[in-house]
Amino acid sequence: MKTLEEYQAGQTLLIDKPLNWTSFQAVNKVKWALKSTFKVKKLKVGHAGTLDPLATGLLVICVGKNTKKISQFQGQVKEYTGTITVGGTTASYDLESEINETFPTVHITDEMIQEATKQFLGEIDQVPPIFSALKKDGKRLYELARAGEEVEVPSRKITINEFEITRIALPEIDFRVVCSKGTYIRSLAHDFGKALSSGAHLSTLRRTKIGDFDVKDGISPEAFGDSLRVSSEN
């Protein structure tokens, strides 16, 4: 087991965030496990890039002096896999909110789906979802959305390096995306539905890579805590 001094000097942990956990909860679980194992009151712990509660996958957690690398890690290219469900939209662009409008899908062909991916490749303008943690006038957008306020969200430049369709079983379309910092896969799903002359929402999402970090090398927050406890008892 690594020593407290090694963690303080700087460590980077790869955590596989479970479904329905917030990134904050995952960081807190890791932080609590470290502090209780080493019996310290203070230890710097932070994550490099938030994941929505309904998303799973790679959360890069920095400990000690490695917290200074957070912005560096956040800026790296990310890879996601997931499922877009066509035929219905939601206000949050995912399953956090209920279907608010339905659309026809009978006209959608495999060829149309493959062709539609091309318009999203490269640098594009993307409007983030209203249900996001971005701030406007000092308030989180999701707070304004839940209060029923109308908010105009400005578009931003993002880059999509790869957009691969891995399975088509309508209404479900599985994908793999490699993209820049600031990309909202929920917005991509919403916009992809429009490109198919229909509507769509994101039904599953998993972050698989951040730069050279791979979720295959990650462990759950609970498994990390268990490993510390077992090591400290031996």
DOFI-278400 format. One record per residue: residue in three letters; x, y, z of N, C-alpha, C in turn. Coordinates in nm, 4 decimals. Layout:
<atoms>
 resn      n_X      n_Y      n_Z     ca_X     ca_Y     ca_Z      c_X      c_Y      c_Z
  ALA        X        Y        Z        X        Y        Z        X        Y        Z
...
</atoms>
This chain:
<atoms>
 resn      n_X      n_Y      n_Z     ca_X     ca_Y     ca_Z      c_X      c_Y      c_Z
  MET   0.0841  -0.1195   0.0000   0.0000   0.0000   0.0000   0.0880   0.1249   0.0000
  LYS   0.0460   0.2270  -0.0750   0.1188   0.3538  -0.0764   0.1077   0.4217   0.0600
  THR   0.2083   0.4980   0.0936   0.2098   0.5683   0.2218   0.1359   0.7015   0.2093
  LEU   0.1061   0.7599   0.3260   0.0423   0.8918   0.3278   0.1312   0.9937   0.2569
  GLU   0.2621   0.9845   0.2784   0.3546   1.0786   0.2144   0.3479   1.0687   0.0625
  GLU   0.3298   0.9460   0.0114   0.3203   0.9266  -0.1340   0.1929   0.9890  -0.1891
  TYR   0.0836   0.9754  -0.1150  -0.0424   1.0382  -0.1585  -0.0316   1.1907  -0.1526
  GLN   0.0309   1.2412  -0.0479   0.0475   1.3865  -0.0351   0.1376   1.4423  -0.1453
  ALA   0.2394   1.3644  -0.1829   0.3319   1.4074  -0.2880   0.2641   1.4108  -0.4247
  GLY   0.1552   1.3324  -0.4397   0.0785   1.3352  -0.5636   0.0511   1.1984  -0.6218
  GLN  -0.0795   1.1645  -0.6346  -0.1218   1.0398  -0.6961  -0.2409   1.0669  -0.7877
  THR  -0.2507   0.9882  -0.8939  -0.3651   0.9972  -0.9848  -0.4382   0.8640  -0.9821
  LEU  -0.5661   0.8677  -0.9437  -0.6462   0.7459  -0.9306  -0.7475   0.7375  -1.0447
  LEU  -0.7660   0.6182  -1.0975  -0.8656   0.5964  -1.2024  -0.9848   0.5246  -1.1403
  ILE  -1.0953   0.5976  -1.1321  -1.2160   0.5450  -1.0679  -1.3238   0.5219  -1.1736
  ASP  -1.3893   0.4069  -1.1640  -1.5022   0.3739  -1.2522  -1.6301   0.4139  -1.1786
  LYS  -1.6832   0.5308  -1.2137  -1.7994   0.5848  -1.1412  -1.9243   0.5012  -1.1679
  PRO  -1.9919   0.4574  -1.0612  -2.1141   0.3781  -1.0790  -2.2334   0.4645  -1.1252
  LEU  -2.3336   0.3990  -1.1780  -2.4581   0.4640  -1.2184  -2.5271   0.5248  -1.0966
  ASN  -2.5844   0.6412  -1.1154  -2.6608   0.7156  -1.0130  -2.5738   0.7779  -0.9040
  TRP  -2.4436   0.7706  -0.9179  -2.3537   0.8436  -0.8289  -2.3198   0.9774  -0.8934
  THR  -2.3102   1.0829  -0.8128  -2.2561   1.2073  -0.8649  -2.1040   1.1976  -0.8584
  SER  -2.0363   1.2796  -0.9380  -1.8900   1.2828  -0.9332  -1.8437   1.3251  -0.7942
  PHE  -1.9196   1.4165  -0.7329  -1.8887   1.4664  -0.5987  -1.8935   1.3523  -0.4971
  GLN  -1.9939   1.2646  -0.5094  -2.0048   1.1512  -0.4176  -1.8858   1.0553  -0.4327
  ALA  -1.8443   1.0349  -0.5574  -1.7313   0.9448  -0.5828  -1.6028   1.0009  -0.5226
  VAL  -1.5810   1.1307  -0.5410  -1.4631   1.1956  -0.4832  -1.4676   1.1879  -0.3303
  ASN  -1.5843   1.2140  -0.2728  -1.5989   1.2094  -0.1269  -1.5716   1.0702  -0.0706
  LYS  -1.6159   0.9679  -0.1438  -1.5931   0.8297  -0.0998  -1.4433   0.7994  -0.0948
  VAL  -1.3727   0.8408  -0.1999  -1.2282   0.8193  -0.2072  -1.1569   0.8999  -0.0987
  LYS  -1.1990   1.0246  -0.0822  -1.1374   1.1136   0.0168  -1.1569   1.0596   0.1582
  TRP  -1.2789   1.0147   0.1872  -1.3087   0.9600   0.3199  -1.2248   0.8349   0.3457
  ALA  -1.2118   0.7491   0.2442  -1.1339   0.6262   0.2592  -0.9877   0.6574   0.2903
  LEU  -0.9317   0.7559   0.2216  -0.7921   0.7947   0.2439  -0.7728   0.8567   0.3826
  LYS  -0.8617   0.9498   0.4173  -0.8480   1.0204   0.5448  -0.8669   0.9256   0.6641
  SER  -0.9616   0.8333   0.6521  -0.9863   0.7410   0.7628  -0.8754   0.6369   0.7740
  THR  -0.8205   0.5948   0.6600  -0.7105   0.4968   0.6629  -0.5858   0.5560   0.7266
  PHE  -0.5538   0.6803   0.6864  -0.4306   0.7429   0.7356  -0.4531   0.8322   0.8579
  LYS  -0.5819   0.8397   0.8995  -0.6168   0.9167   1.0202  -0.5651   1.0613   1.0137
  VAL  -0.5992   1.1273   0.9017  -0.5634   1.2687   0.8834  -0.6915   1.3491   0.8631
  LYS  -0.6852   1.4765   0.8978  -0.8025   1.5634   0.8844  -0.8098   1.6312   0.7486
  LYS  -0.6904   1.6527   0.6886  -0.6873   1.7239   0.5615  -0.6067   1.6481   0.4573
  LEU  -0.6619   1.6423   0.3354  -0.5921   1.5829   0.2221  -0.6601   1.6347   0.0954
  LYS  -0.5811   1.6935   0.0075  -0.6384   1.7483  -0.1157  -0.6791   1.6358  -0.2105
  VAL  -0.8076   1.6386  -0.2526  -0.8593   1.5394  -0.3473  -0.9563   1.6103  -0.4418
  GLY  -0.9410   1.5906  -0.5722  -1.0317   1.6519  -0.6694  -1.0395   1.5687  -0.7958
  HIS  -1.1393   1.5962  -0.8790  -1.1549   1.5181  -1.0023  -1.1358   1.6049  -1.1262
  ALA  -1.0978   1.5391  -1.2345  -1.0705   1.6095  -1.3600  -1.1819   1.5811  -1.4609
  GLY  -1.2951   1.6483  -1.4439  -1.4038   1.6324  -1.5407  -1.5240   1.5614  -1.4838
  THR  -1.6340   1.6354  -1.4678  -1.7569   1.5824  -1.4099  -1.8264   1.4839  -1.5030
  LEU  -1.8880   1.3832  -1.4426  -1.9776   1.2917  -1.5137  -2.1169   1.3072  -1.4550
  ASP  -2.2193   1.3101  -1.5409  -2.3571   1.3172  -1.4931  -2.3896   1.1933  -1.4095
  PRO  -2.4844   1.2038  -1.3155  -2.5226   1.0868  -1.2351  -2.5666   0.9670  -1.3206
  LEU  -2.6313   0.9929  -1.4353  -2.6794   0.8834  -1.5193  -2.5722   0.8267  -1.6116
  ALA  -2.4513   0.8818  -1.6043  -2.3389   0.8291  -1.6815  -2.2490   0.7466  -1.5901
  THR  -2.1821   0.6484  -1.6472  -2.0845   0.5687  -1.5732  -1.9471   0.5906  -1.6364
  GLY  -1.8459   0.5335  -1.5725  -1.7164   0.5331  -1.6374  -1.6073   0.6135  -1.5711
  LEU  -1.5087   0.6475  -1.6509  -1.3814   0.6982  -1.6016  -1.3904   0.8354  -1.5363
  LEU  -1.3478   0.8383  -1.4110  -1.3333   0.9617  -1.3354  -1.1876   0.9644  -1.2890
  VAL  -1.1129   1.0629  -1.3368  -0.9731   1.0770  -1.2957  -0.9705   1.1598  -1.1671
  ILE  -0.9246   1.0981  -1.0597  -0.9202   1.1659  -0.9292  -0.7746   1.1921  -0.8916
  CYS  -0.7461   1.3165  -0.8617  -0.6104   1.3584  -0.8264  -0.5999   1.3801  -0.6762
  VAL  -0.4903   1.3327  -0.6205  -0.4682   1.3422  -0.4754  -0.3385   1.4176  -0.4481
  GLY  -0.3384   1.4963  -0.3398  -0.2181   1.5689  -0.2994  -0.1757   1.6710  -0.4036
  LYS  -0.0466   1.6759  -0.4320   0.0061   1.7754  -0.5256  -0.0396   1.7527  -0.6700
  ASN  -0.0923   1.6344  -0.6989  -0.1430   1.6080  -0.8345  -0.2717   1.6845  -0.8638
  THR  -0.3332   1.7451  -0.7609  -0.4518   1.8277  -0.7866  -0.4154   1.9461  -0.8758
  LYS  -0.2869   1.9808  -0.8811  -0.2412   2.0885  -0.9696  -0.2495   2.0482  -1.1170
  LYS  -0.2646   1.9179  -1.1433  -0.2708   1.8680  -1.2813  -0.4138   1.8565  -1.3332
  ILE  -0.5123   1.8915  -1.2497  -0.6521   1.8723  -1.2865  -0.6871   1.9425  -1.4180
  SER  -0.6505   2.0695  -1.4320  -0.6847   2.1431  -1.5544  -0.6165   2.0813  -1.6764
  GLN  -0.4965   2.0284  -1.6575  -0.4239   1.9613  -1.7663  -0.4996   1.8370  -1.8126
  PHE  -0.5462   1.7561  -1.7165  -0.6205   1.6353  -1.7508  -0.7566   1.6684  -1.8121
  GLN  -0.8215   1.7731  -1.7606  -0.9529   1.8126  -1.8120  -0.9470   1.8503  -1.9600
  GLY  -0.8348   1.9043  -2.0023  -0.8213   1.9505  -2.1399  -0.7930   1.8406  -2.2406
  GLN  -0.7736   1.7179  -2.1926  -0.7389   1.6103  -2.2846  -0.8622   1.5544  -2.3571
  VAL  -0.8356   1.4912  -2.4708  -0.9416   1.4313  -2.5522  -1.0089   1.3187  -2.4736
  LYS  -1.1414   1.3060  -2.4912  -1.2175   1.2049  -2.4182  -1.2888   1.1101  -2.5143
  GLU  -1.3092   0.9876  -2.4689  -1.3848   0.8899  -2.5481  -1.5059   0.8436  -2.4675
  TYR  -1.6198   0.8340  -2.5368  -1.7442   0.7887  -2.4741  -1.8081   0.6809  -2.5599
  THR  -1.8805   0.5908  -2.4957  -1.9695   0.4988  -2.5663  -2.1078   0.5146  -2.5037
  GLY  -2.2106   0.4784  -2.5790  -2.3447   0.4927  -2.5230  -2.4530   0.4581  -2.6228
  THR  -2.5744   0.4954  -2.5874  -2.6913   0.4653  -2.6702  -2.7760   0.5900  -2.6868
  ILE  -2.8100   0.6190  -2.8120  -2.9061   0.7242  -2.8451  -3.0378   0.6549  -2.8786
  THR  -3.1464   0.6991  -2.8165  -3.2780   0.6440  -2.8463  -3.3568   0.7465  -2.9272
  VAL  -3.3959   0.7081  -3.0485  -3.4695   0.7993  -3.1360  -3.6201   0.7829  -3.1161
  GLY  -3.6932   0.8871  -3.1563  -3.8385   0.8821  -3.1475  -3.8980   0.9651  -3.0360
  GLY  -3.8122   1.0189  -2.9488  -3.8633   1.1009  -2.8385  -3.7562   1.1911  -2.7817
  THR  -3.7961   1.3116  -2.7432  -3.7025   1.4052  -2.6796  -3.7382   1.4239  -2.5328
  THR  -3.6407   1.4718  -2.4548  -3.6654   1.5074  -2.3155  -3.6032   1.6450  -2.2914
  ALA  -3.6497   1.7148  -2.1900  -3.5993   1.8485  -2.1599  -3.4520   1.8461  -2.1197
  SER  -3.4091   1.7369  -2.0576  -3.2703   1.7260  -2.0119  -3.1803   1.6611  -2.1168
  TYR  -3.2394   1.6149  -2.2264  -3.1698   1.5451  -2.3356  -3.1248   1.4051  -2.2955
  ASP  -3.1630   1.3601  -2.1740  -3.1331   1.2236  -2.1316  -3.2520   1.1719  -2.0511
  LEU  -3.2317   1.0688  -1.9707  -3.3428   1.0076  -1.8971  -3.3692   1.0723  -1.7610
  GLU  -3.3029   1.1852  -1.7331  -3.3296   1.2555  -1.6075  -3.4716   1.3115  -1.6063
  SER  -3.5215   1.3464  -1.7244  -3.6592   1.3964  -1.7349  -3.7388   1.3080  -1.8314
  GLU  -3.8706   1.3218  -1.8257  -3.9580   1.2345  -1.9056  -3.9666   1.2805  -2.0514
  ILE  -4.0123   1.1885  -2.1360  -4.0336   1.2211  -2.2771  -4.1346   1.3352  -2.2869
  ASN  -4.0967   1.4421  -2.3585  -4.1881   1.5565  -2.3715  -4.2466   1.5721  -2.5115
  GLU  -4.1897   1.4982  -2.6085  -4.2432   1.5033  -2.7442  -4.1988   1.3776  -2.8189
  THR  -4.2884   1.3229  -2.9015  -4.2547   1.2025  -2.9785  -4.2491   1.2346  -3.1276
  PHE  -4.1711   1.1533  -3.1999  -4.1468   1.1774  -3.3416  -4.1496   1.0451  -3.4184
  PRO  -4.1810   1.0508  -3.5492  -4.1786   0.9285  -3.6291  -4.0358   0.8778  -3.6518
  THR  -4.0216   0.7472  -3.6666  -3.8893   0.6878  -3.6918  -3.8896   0.5918  -3.8102
  VAL  -4.0081   0.5685  -3.8688  -4.0187   0.4674  -3.9753  -3.9342   0.5014  -4.0977
  HIS  -3.9061   0.6295  -4.1159  -3.8294   0.6722  -4.2335  -3.6783   0.6558  -4.2150
  ILE  -3.6345   0.6254  -4.0924  -3.4906   0.6201  -4.0632  -3.4306   0.4878  -4.1119
  THR  -3.3266   0.4982  -4.1935  -3.2564   0.3799  -4.2447  -3.1146   0.3754  -4.1877
  ASP  -3.0529   0.2581  -4.2002  -2.9144   0.2442  -4.1539  -2.8233   0.3420  -4.2285
  GLU  -2.8484   0.3577  -4.3586  -2.7657   0.4471  -4.4405  -2.7803   0.5916  -4.3939
  MET  -2.9013   0.6312  -4.3586  -2.9269   0.7668  -4.3116  -2.8519   0.7928  -4.1807
  ILE  -2.8515   0.6932  -4.0947  -2.7826   0.7066  -3.9659  -2.6326   0.7248  -3.9872
  GLN  -2.5751   0.6400  -4.0716  -2.4310   0.6494  -4.0982  -2.3963   0.7831  -4.1635
  GLU  -2.4793   0.8284  -4.2552  -2.4548   0.9541  -4.3261  -2.4649   1.0733  -4.2307
  ALA  -2.5584   1.0666  -4.1355  -2.5812   1.1787  -4.0436  -2.4612   1.2049  -3.9534
  THR  -2.3808   1.1007  -3.9247  -2.2651   1.1207  -3.8369  -2.1653   1.2190  -3.8964
  LYS  -2.1597   1.2258  -4.0299  -2.0569   1.3062  -4.0973  -2.0695   1.4550  -4.0673
  GLN  -2.1927   1.5036  -4.0477  -2.2105   1.6472  -4.0247  -2.1660   1.6909  -3.8856
  PHE  -2.1327   1.5947  -3.8007  -2.0889   1.6291  -3.6648  -1.9377   1.6169  -3.6463
  LEU  -1.8673   1.5746  -3.7498  -1.7229   1.5572  -3.7385  -1.6485   1.6894  -3.7544
  GLY  -1.5364   1.7031  -3.6834  -1.4572   1.8252  -3.6902  -1.5039   1.9284  -3.5893
  GLU  -1.4665   2.0539  -3.6118  -1.5078   2.1614  -3.5218  -1.6502   2.2039  -3.5558
  ILE  -1.7376   2.2024  -3.4563  -1.8777   2.2388  -3.4779  -1.9250   2.3307  -3.3648
  ASP  -2.0359   2.3972  -3.3883  -2.1004   2.4766  -3.2831  -2.2007   2.3873  -3.2118
  GLN  -2.1940   2.3851  -3.0799  -2.2869   2.3031  -3.0018  -2.3488   2.3865  -2.8905
  VAL  -2.4794   2.3720  -2.8731  -2.5496   2.4398  -2.7636  -2.5604   2.3424  -2.6461
  PRO  -2.5011   2.3754  -2.5316  -2.5104   2.2873  -2.4145  -2.6559   2.2719  -2.3692
  PRO  -2.6896   2.1620  -2.3041  -2.8257   2.1431  -2.2543  -2.8591   2.2425  -2.1430
  ILE  -2.9859   2.2803  -2.1346  -3.0298   2.3707  -2.0284  -3.0122   2.3032  -1.8924
  PHE  -3.0245   2.1709  -1.8885  -3.0001   2.0963  -1.7649  -2.8506   2.0647  -1.7564
  SER  -2.7706   2.1656  -1.7249  -2.6268   2.1469  -1.7106  -2.5767   2.2326  -1.5950
  ALA  -2.4508   2.2077  -1.5561  -2.3932   2.2789  -1.4417  -2.3285   2.4112  -1.4816
  LEU  -2.3393   2.4475  -1.6097  -2.2856   2.5766  -1.6532  -2.3591   2.6892  -1.5815
  LYS  -2.2893   2.8012  -1.5640  -2.3491   2.9130  -1.4909  -2.3916   3.0279  -1.5813
  LYS  -2.5020   3.0909  -1.5445  -2.5483   3.2123  -1.6103  -2.5951   3.3074  -1.5006
  ASP  -2.5355   3.4248  -1.4970  -2.5670   3.5238  -1.3926  -2.5495   3.4657  -1.2526
  GLY  -2.4464   3.3827  -1.2376  -2.4138   3.3288  -1.1059  -2.4936   3.2074  -1.0627
  LYS  -2.5865   3.1619  -1.1480  -2.6683   3.0454  -1.1124  -2.6450   2.9321  -1.2111
  ARG  -2.6519   2.8089  -1.1600  -2.6391   2.6915  -1.2457  -2.7588   2.6857  -1.3413
  LEU  -2.7328   2.6459  -1.4650  -2.8414   2.6394  -1.5629  -2.9515   2.5435  -1.5193
  TYR  -2.9118   2.4303  -1.4573  -3.0156   2.3342  -1.4172  -3.1060   2.3911  -1.3073
  GLU  -3.0516   2.4825  -1.2264  -3.1346   2.5465  -1.1233  -3.2398   2.6350  -1.1890
  LEU  -3.1982   2.7079  -1.2921  -3.2914   2.7944  -1.3644  -3.3956   2.7104  -1.4391
  ALA  -3.3498   2.5989  -1.4978  -3.4409   2.5121  -1.5733  -3.5460   2.4507  -1.4818
  ARG  -3.5035   2.4051  -1.3638  -3.5972   2.3415  -1.2706  -3.6943   2.4431  -1.2112
  ALA  -3.6528   2.5714  -1.2125  -3.7418   2.6775  -1.1640  -3.8375   2.7240  -1.2742
  GLY  -3.8237   2.6626  -1.3920  -3.9140   2.6949  -1.5024  -3.8784   2.8218  -1.5782
  GLU  -3.7563   2.8726  -1.5579  -3.7154   2.9956  -1.6250  -3.6675   2.9675  -1.7675
  GLU  -3.7022   3.0594  -1.8580  -3.6551   3.0497  -1.9957  -3.5138   3.1078  -2.0018
  VAL  -3.4203   3.0300  -2.0517  -3.2814   3.0754  -2.0584  -3.2259   3.0493  -2.1984
  GLU  -3.1616   3.1503  -2.2532  -3.0970   3.1332  -2.3827  -2.9527   3.0919  -2.3579
  VAL  -2.9180   2.9734  -2.4048  -2.7836   2.9198  -2.3828  -2.7000   2.9412  -2.5088
  PRO  -2.5901   3.0142  -2.4987  -2.5075   3.0384  -2.6174  -2.4346   2.9126  -2.6631
  SER  -2.4090   2.9031  -2.7931  -2.3365   2.7877  -2.8463  -2.1874   2.8027  -2.8168
  ARG  -2.1153   2.6928  -2.8282  -1.9706   2.6952  -2.8079  -1.9055   2.6058  -2.9130
  LYS  -1.7788   2.6332  -2.9400  -1.7040   2.5525  -3.0363  -1.6515   2.4270  -2.9669
  ILE  -1.6799   2.3123  -3.0266  -1.6251   2.1864  -2.9754  -1.5737   2.1075  -3.0957
  THR  -1.4961   2.0040  -3.0696  -1.4421   1.9227  -3.1790  -1.4749   1.7759  -3.1564
  ILE  -1.5303   1.7140  -3.2590  -1.5571   1.5704  -3.2552  -1.4622   1.5039  -3.3541
  ASN  -1.3691   1.4258  -3.3011  -1.2668   1.3606  -3.3834  -1.3189   1.2337  -3.4497
  GLU  -1.3987   1.1583  -3.3759  -1.4547   1.0330  -3.4291  -1.5983   1.0176  -3.3815
  PHE  -1.6844   0.9701  -3.4704  -1.8243   0.9423  -3.4356  -1.8614   0.8139  -3.5086
  GLU  -1.8544   0.7031  -3.4345  -1.8751   0.5708  -3.4935  -2.0057   0.5089  -3.4432
  ILE  -2.0855   0.4573  -3.5347  -2.2072   0.3840  -3.4983  -2.1693   0.2375  -3.4823
  THR  -2.1950   0.1814  -3.3650  -2.1514   0.0440  -3.3368  -2.2655  -0.0582  -3.3370
  ARG  -2.3891  -0.0102  -3.3277  -2.5045  -0.1013  -3.3332  -2.6286  -0.0214  -3.3667
  ILE  -2.7118  -0.0769  -3.4556  -2.8398  -0.0147  -3.4883  -2.9499  -0.1171  -3.4626
  ALA  -3.0369  -0.0866  -3.3674  -3.1522  -0.1718  -3.3363  -3.2629  -0.0755  -3.2952
  LEU  -3.3154  -0.0033  -3.3950  -3.4107   0.1040  -3.3683  -3.5193   0.0620  -3.2693
  PRO  -3.5520   0.1483  -3.1729  -3.5139   0.2902  -3.1656  -3.3759   0.3175  -3.1061
  GLU  -3.2967   0.2134  -3.0789  -3.1660   0.2338  -3.0166  -3.0536   0.2385  -3.1191
  ILE  -2.9614   0.3321  -3.0981  -2.8424   0.3451  -3.1816  -2.7225   0.3559  -3.0881
  ASP  -2.6346   0.2558  -3.0924  -2.5139   0.2590  -3.0089  -2.4021   0.3323  -3.0823
  PHE  -2.3166   0.3991  -3.0071  -2.2124   0.4811  -3.0688  -2.0850   0.4816  -2.9867
  ARG  -1.9791   0.5292  -3.0508  -1.8526   0.5608  -2.9846  -1.8096   0.6969  -3.0353
  VAL  -1.7751   0.7873  -2.9438  -1.7374   0.9243  -2.9803  -1.6051   0.9610  -2.9149
  VAL  -1.5168   1.0224  -2.9922  -1.3933   1.0799  -2.9399  -1.4043   1.2304  -2.9611
  CYS  -1.3910   1.3070  -2.8538  -1.4224   1.4499  -2.8620  -1.3369   1.5358  -2.7705
  SER  -1.3497   1.6667  -2.7879  -1.2736   1.7629  -2.7098  -1.3407   1.7921  -2.5764
  LYS  -1.2657   1.8620  -2.4928  -1.3202   1.9144  -2.3684  -1.4411   2.0027  -2.4000
  GLY  -1.5426   1.9988  -2.3124  -1.6588   2.0858  -2.3292  -1.7699   2.0292  -2.4140
  THR  -1.7491   1.9080  -2.4688  -1.8530   1.8448  -2.5501  -1.9601   1.7835  -2.4614
  TYR  -2.0857   1.8114  -2.4932  -2.1977   1.7482  -2.4224  -2.2553   1.6390  -2.5123
  ILE  -2.2415   1.5142  -2.4690  -2.2917   1.4027  -2.5487  -2.4449   1.4054  -2.5502
  ARG  -2.5058   1.4600  -2.4447  -2.6522   1.4752  -2.4441  -2.6973   1.5677  -2.5570
  SER  -2.6239   1.6762  -2.5783  -2.6573   1.7681  -2.6877  -2.6342   1.7015  -2.8227
  LEU  -2.5286   1.6214  -2.8312  -2.5014   1.5487  -2.9549  -2.6178   1.4549  -2.9881
  ALA  -2.6681   1.3848  -2.8867  -2.7823   1.2943  -2.9077  -2.9055   1.3709  -2.9537
  HIS  -2.9321   1.4842  -2.8895  -3.0470   1.5680  -2.9253  -3.0352   1.6176  -3.0695
  ASP  -2.9166   1.6670  -3.1036  -2.8943   1.7200  -3.2382  -2.8945   1.6093  -3.3435
  PHE  -2.8496   1.4898  -3.3042  -2.8482   1.3769  -3.3965  -2.9913   1.3375  -3.4344
  GLY  -3.0818   1.3468  -3.3369  -3.2225   1.3200  -3.3647  -3.2773   1.4164  -3.4692
  LYS  -3.2413   1.5434  -3.4569  -3.2846   1.6437  -3.5548  -3.2283   1.6129  -3.6931
  ALA  -3.1026   1.5685  -3.6967  -3.0381   1.5368  -3.8242  -3.1068   1.4207  -3.8944
  LEU  -3.1766   1.3388  -3.8168  -3.2506   1.2247  -3.8729  -3.3967   1.2604  -3.9002
  SER  -3.4282   1.3914  -3.8948  -3.5665   1.4394  -3.9130  -3.6598   1.3710  -3.8143
  SER  -3.6119   1.3572  -3.6927  -3.6890   1.2946  -3.5855  -3.6510   1.3654  -3.4558
  GLY  -3.6554   1.2927  -3.3470  -3.6120   1.3447  -3.2178  -3.5378   1.2345  -3.1467
  ALA  -3.4508   1.2692  -3.0517  -3.3739   1.1659  -2.9824  -3.3275   1.2157  -2.8466
  HIS  -3.2918   1.1208  -2.7632  -3.2320   1.1538  -2.6333  -3.1250   1.0501  -2.6011
  LEU  -3.0380   1.0842  -2.5089  -2.9314   0.9944  -2.4662  -2.9861   0.8998  -2.3602
  SER  -2.9777   0.7700  -2.3854  -3.0334   0.6749  -2.2885  -2.9276   0.6040  -2.2047
  THR  -2.8045   0.5898  -2.2552  -2.6939   0.5412  -2.1722  -2.5665   0.6137  -2.2137
  LEU  -2.4742   0.6285  -2.1181  -2.3463   0.6927  -2.1488  -2.2382   0.6380  -2.0569
  ARG  -2.1234   0.6108  -2.1171  -2.0078   0.5622  -2.0406  -1.8820   0.6309  -2.0932
  ARG  -1.8058   0.6937  -2.0030  -1.6783   0.7531  -2.0442  -1.5711   0.6454  -2.0325
  THR  -1.5045   0.6197  -2.1439  -1.4081   0.5102  -2.1487  -1.2632   0.5549  -2.1442
  LYS  -1.2359   0.6784  -2.1903  -1.0978   0.7264  -2.1902  -1.0904   0.8768  -2.1670
  ILE  -0.9817   0.9190  -2.1016  -0.9435   1.0599  -2.0919  -0.7948   1.0626  -2.1232
  GLY  -0.7577   1.1157  -2.2403  -0.6177   1.1104  -2.2820  -0.5710   0.9662  -2.2886
  ASP  -0.4628   0.9361  -2.2181  -0.4101   0.7985  -2.2166  -0.4703   0.7134  -2.1050
  PHE  -0.5541   0.7736  -2.0220  -0.6182   0.6985  -1.9136  -0.7367   0.6190  -1.9684
  ASP  -0.7488   0.4928  -1.9261  -0.8535   0.4031  -1.9758  -0.9335   0.3465  -1.8583
  VAL  -1.0668   0.3427  -1.8750  -1.1530   0.2917  -1.7677  -1.1242   0.1446  -1.7362
  LYS  -1.0633   0.0729  -1.8305  -1.0266  -0.0671  -1.8058  -0.9317  -0.0794  -1.6869
  ASP  -0.8595   0.0284  -1.6606  -0.7645   0.0284  -1.5492  -0.8257   0.0865  -1.4220
  GLY  -0.9542   0.1207  -1.4257  -1.0206   0.1836  -1.3119  -1.0879   0.0840  -1.2184
  ILE  -1.1166   0.1301  -1.0965  -1.1922   0.0494  -1.0003  -1.3022   0.1361  -0.9407
  SER  -1.4013   0.0733  -0.8822  -1.5126   0.1478  -0.8227  -1.4661   0.2196  -0.6968
  PRO  -1.5371   0.3254  -0.6550  -1.5008   0.3939  -0.5304  -1.4997   0.2997  -0.4107
  GLU  -1.5966   0.2082  -0.4081  -1.6041   0.1137  -0.2954  -1.4861   0.0176  -0.2956
  ALA  -1.4498  -0.0306  -0.4161  -1.3362  -0.1232  -0.4265  -1.2071  -0.0560  -0.3831
  PHE  -1.1939   0.0743  -0.4143  -1.0753   0.1485  -0.3719  -1.0701   0.1537  -0.2190
  GLY  -1.1831   0.1852  -0.1566  -1.1894   0.1905  -0.0106  -1.1588   0.0559   0.0529
  ASP  -1.2131  -0.0506  -0.0082  -1.1891  -0.1855   0.0443  -1.0414  -0.2214   0.0351
  SER  -0.9767  -0.1848  -0.0760  -0.8351  -0.2188  -0.0954  -0.7473  -0.1480   0.0079
  LEU  -0.7840  -0.0235   0.0415  -0.7089   0.0500   0.1445  -0.7248  -0.0165   0.2808
  ARG  -0.8485  -0.0558   0.3104  -0.8757  -0.1154   0.4405  -0.8025  -0.2481   0.4564
  VAL  -0.8081  -0.3315   0.3531  -0.7409  -0.4626   0.3579  -0.5901  -0.4453   0.3719
  SER  -0.5343  -0.3495   0.2960  -0.3893  -0.3261   0.3007  -0.3459  -0.2763   0.4375
  SER  -0.4286  -0.1908   0.4991  -0.3931  -0.1346   0.6298  -0.4022  -0.2385   0.7418
  GLU  -0.4836  -0.3422   0.7189  -0.5012  -0.4458   0.8208  -0.3908  -0.5514   0.8143
  ASN  -0.3232  -0.5579   0.6991  -0.2165  -0.6589   0.6814  -0.0815  -0.6083   0.7322
</atoms>
